[in-house]
Amino acid sequence: MSSVAKAKCPKCKQEVSVEEEVSTQPVTCSSCQTTFVPATVVAESNRRFEIGMYVVMLLVAGALIGYMVITGEGLPKADEPDAAPAAEDAAADQ
């Protein structure tokens, strides 16, 4: 059982369905008679989607870093000096 690949015609934007095995072969759109390769159209659409996702991830990361800087959560905490060893030495001397 083969799956069906759907691609939109680059000229008229009408959806064309072809079997996935033959999606690398040129197809002619029934409404505008444009010949195109569905696999190329699908790959271009996927590329645009991936670039959009990368841009969104960069914006979210920038917003998170900005929030952490504003609230001070991103800064390392200063180590507090231990008062316990001095207190133990004083207790041991007595």
C-alpha positions in Angstrom: 0.0 0.0 0.0 1.5 3.3 -1.1 1.0 6.6 0.5 -0.2 9.7 -1.3 1.9 12.9 -1.5 0.0 16.2 -1.9 1.6 19.3 -3.4 0.2 22.6 -4.5 0.8 23.8 -8.0 3.4 26.7 -7.9 1.4 28.7 -10.4 -2.3 28.3 -9.4 -2.0 26.8 -5.9 -4.4 24.0 -6.7 -3.6 20.8 -4.7 -2.3 17.9 -6.7 -2.2 14.4 -5.3 0.2 11.7 -6.5 1.6 8.5 -5.2 4.7 9.0 -3.1 6.8 6.6 -5.3 6.2 8.8 -8.4 6.4 12.2 -6.7 9.9 12.7 -8.2 8.4 12.5 -11.7 7.1 15.7 -13.4 3.3 16.2 -13.1 1.0 18.5 -15.1 -1.5 20.6 -13.2 -5.0 20.0 -14.6 -6.2 23.6 -14.3 -3.3 25.7 -15.5 -1.3 23.0 -17.4 2.0 23.8 -15.5 4.5 21.0 -15.3 6.2 20.7 -11.9 7.8 18.0 -9.7 5.8 17.5 -6.5 8.8 16.4 -4.5 10.5 19.7 -5.2 7.4 21.7 -4.1 7.1 19.6 -0.9 10.8 20.0 -0.1 10.6 23.8 -0.6 7.5 23.9 1.7 9.3 21.9 4.4 12.4 24.1 4.1 10.3 27.2 4.7 8.6 25.5 7.7 12.0 24.5 9.2 13.4 28.1 8.8 10.3 29.4 10.5 10.7 27.0 13.4 14.3 28.0 13.9 13.4 31.7 13.9 10.7 31.0 16.5 13.1 28.9 18.7 15.6 31.8 18.5 13.0 34.3 19.6 11.9 32.1 22.5 15.5 31.5 23.6 16.1 35.3 23.4 13.0 36.0 25.5 14.0 33.4 28.1 17.5 34.8 28.4 16.1 38.3 28.6 13.7 37.3 31.4 16.5 35.5 33.3 18.7 38.6 33.0 16.0 41.0 34.2 14.9 38.8 37.1 18.5 37.9 38.1 17.9 34.2 37.8 20.6 33.7 35.3 23.4 35.0 37.5 25.4 32.6 39.7 24.8 32.8 43.4 27.8 34.0 45.5 29.1 31.4 47.9 28.5 32.3 51.5 31.6 31.8 53.7 31.2 29.0 56.1 31.1 30.2 59.8 30.9 26.7 61.1 34.7 25.8 61.1 35.5 28.9 63.2 32.8 28.0 65.7 34.0 24.4 65.9 37.5 25.6 66.6 36.3 27.8 69.4 34.2 25.0 70.9 37.1 22.6 70.7 39.4 25.0 72.6 37.1 25.1 75.6 
